[in-house]
Amino acid sequence: MTEQVWTTERMAGILRELAEEDELPQHLLTATIKAEDTVETLGLDSIGAVALIDRLETEAGVELPDDFLDFKDSVADIVARLGGMN
Amino acid sequence: MKIVWPDQFEFVGKTRPEGVTVPAGEIAGRAAHVAGLLREQGCVPGDRIAMWVTEGENQLAAMFGSWLAGVTFCVLPSFAGRSNTERSQTRVDDVYSVLEPKLLLKTEGTELPENLRGLVPTVELPAVDVPVDPVDPGSLIFDRGADDVAFIQFTSGSTGGAKGAVVRFGQLQANLQAIADRVQMDASDRMVSWAPLYHDMGLMAVLLPLSFGAGVVLMETDHFVRRPAAWLEAISRHRGTVTTAPPTALKLLTRRRAKDVDLSSWRYAWIGGEMVFPSVLEAFEEVYKPAGLASGVLQPTYGMAETVVGISCGTPGETWSVVDGYASCGPVLGGFEHRIVDEDGAEIATGGRGYLHVRGPSVMRGYLGLEPFADDAWFDTGDIAFEADGRLHITGRVKDVLKRGGEMFPATVVEAVAEAALDLRTGRAAAFAHLRPDLGKEEIVLLVESRQWDDDQARVVAGAVAQELGLQVDVIRSAQGGRLPRTSSGKIMRQKAAALYKEGQI
């Protein structure tokens, strides 16, 4: 498996893609997404979180547990956790 | 009320994903124990109690124990445990002021949300791993008449104020029978449900099978929320035949697919609680056809707490039809009268769109603490519908309620959270649903009256609403021109704002 590089920018790109697909709030298309933003402050609910986990799983190429995300997780937390899976 | 107990129940949850089997005698024993506890506390027939219980065994015990003691139960709405803000506390206090519960039932060892602490005396049910003497279920007599109140179900009134639908045993039995007749339910059926009991669909999922002695597999709602595939896995493992879910559940499972499931036992699913778009049903059917899902299993359903649960649902095995892009929700259930009227209350010819009114033995006679309805009154559902080929098609909603994942959110509450987050005066925001058949969902839109607007404000609102209400708002922006449509008295016109938004004019 190729080693994956996870950054805030990559996460921001994924969030924007999902917003583009109308799975996540539309303001994420233009808002600056920062490392300290959390799943909750980004405006996601449990339905949005499932969409995000699913996309991360596809991107990471590995199966992620259903409780991979917590609403208090920051973008930095998620980046670190995904990076640690390499 | 006649309850026909199956031999056993199955309970599924995060700590017991494969399910545990509990003999009916143990559940009956727990129910008898609860009835004893309630009597010890001085509860008498006609009293009301609140429930905050998440374990399946104790949910059933609390419901049936209440009925044994002649007490009316109310499963508290989810927002009671959602957040600790002053606004949440006000909503809980509002519910309590209407319900006036004598006490609150919880399971020992579980923690109550802060909002619920210290309001009324708490009575604890034994934890589910603490054995309780079994009782022969046949010995339990639910001596309740048609006019006695079975339960109170809170609904989201458009003003955000607490409105408790009063469901009497006569209405409950009439509605369950009408649904069972339509679906041809019998003791060979097995219900698999994760729908929460504060929701009409969740209560129906428990009470309908127990009217016929059918099996029940009860899954913790939170287990589904964390792991949607667990629902289909439970149907597969326990050979479920009937179930219920909002379309959002189908969407989630179309995206994040359950693997290695056999859905060939599944014969009927009430799909409702929010608008049902044909594209969602089609996509789910396509994904799960190889797993044995037959066509005609998914059935768009329409109803509400005020009619116990159901108003219409499809005939088993018959695929829904689509007219003008709207899925049929089946013929109106037996016993209901219905009419579709215009703004002046005049009946519209069949096929025309208008406001849906219903009446009949399942329709409640009033909200708790409010003036009862007149005997022959029509109940205004607050929804817009048309009828085609004898089937109802729901096309929209007049009441100011937003729906996502089968949950209802009063527009006023969403607006209040947004206004507080932006430090705006009341009446500066409008929240409404924008139907998106292309996406198979109701888009939730929040427009704010603000001269200066940037992404940061949208972020603040999105975060506040998600945190306080657990709701994701799809579109948050300022109203073009900085103004929302208002009545001459200055009241925000949400429906007008929604219409202007649809046309791209606001």
Boltz contact constraints between the chains, C-beta under 6 A:
constraints:
  - contact:
      token1: [A, 22]
      token2: [B, 439]
      max_distance: 6.0
  - contact:
      token1: [A, 25]
      token2: [B, 462]
      max_distance: 6.0
  - contact:
      token1: [A, 25]
      token2: [B, 474]
      max_distance: 6.0
  - contact:
      token1: [A, 26]
      token2: [B, 474]
      max_distance: 6.0
  - contact:
      token1: [A, 26]
      token2: [B, 475]
      max_distance: 6.0
  - contact:
      token1: [A, 27]
      token2: [B, 455]
      max_distance: 6.0
  - contact:
      token1: [A, 27]
      token2: [B, 458]
      max_distance: 6.0
  - contact:
      token1: [A, 27]
      token2: [B, 476]
      max_distance: 6.0
  - contact:
      token1: [A, 30]
      token2: [B, 455]
      max_distance: 6.0
  - contact:
      token1: [A, 31]
      token2: [B, 455]
      max_distance: 6.0
  - contact:
      token1: [A, 31]
      token2: [B, 459]
      max_distance: 6.0
  - contact:
      token1: [A, 40]
      token2: [B, 466]
      max_distance: 6.0
  - contact:
      token1: [A, 40]
      token2: [B, 467]
      max_distance: 6.0
  - contact:
      token1: [A, 41]
      token2: [B, 463]
      max_distance: 6.0
  - contact:
      token1: [A, 43]
      token2: [B, 462]
      max_distance: 6.0
  - contact:
      token1: [A, 43]
      token2: [B, 463]
      max_distance: 6.0
  - contact:
      token1: [A, 43]
      token2: [B, 466]
      max_distance: 6.0
  - contact:
      token1: [A, 43]
      token2: [B, 472]
      max_distance: 6.0
  - contact:
      token1: [A, 44]
      token2: [B, 472]
      max_distance: 6.0
  - contact:
      token1: [A, 45]
      token2: [B, 466]
      max_distance: 6.0
  - contact:
      token1: [A, 45]
      token2: [B, 470]
      max_distance: 6.0
  - contact:
      token1: [A, 45]
      token2: [B, 471]
      max_distance: 6.0
  - contact:
      token1: [A, 45]
      token2: [B, 472]
      max_distance: 6.0
  - contact:
      token1: [A, 46]
      token2: [B, 225]
      max_distance: 6.0
  - contact:
      token1: [A, 47]
      token2: [B, 248]
      max_distance: 6.0
  - contact:
      token1: [A, 47]
      token2: [B, 405]
      max_distance: 6.0
  - contact:
      token1: [A, 48]
      token2: [B, 472]
      max_distance: 6.0
  - contact:
      token1: [A, 50]
      token2: [B, 252]
      max_distance: 6.0
  - contact:
      token1: [A, 50]
      token2: [B, 256]
      max_distance: 6.0
  - contact:
      token1: [A, 54]
      token2: [B, 255]
      max_distance: 6.0
  - contact:
      token1: [A, 54]
      token2: [B, 256]
      max_distance: 6.0
  - contact:
      token1: [A, 66]
      token2: [B, 226]
      max_distance: 6.0
  - contact:
      token1: [A, 66]
      token2: [B, 227]
      max_distance: 6.0
  - contact:
      token1: [A, 67]
      token2: [B, 226]
      max_distance: 6.0
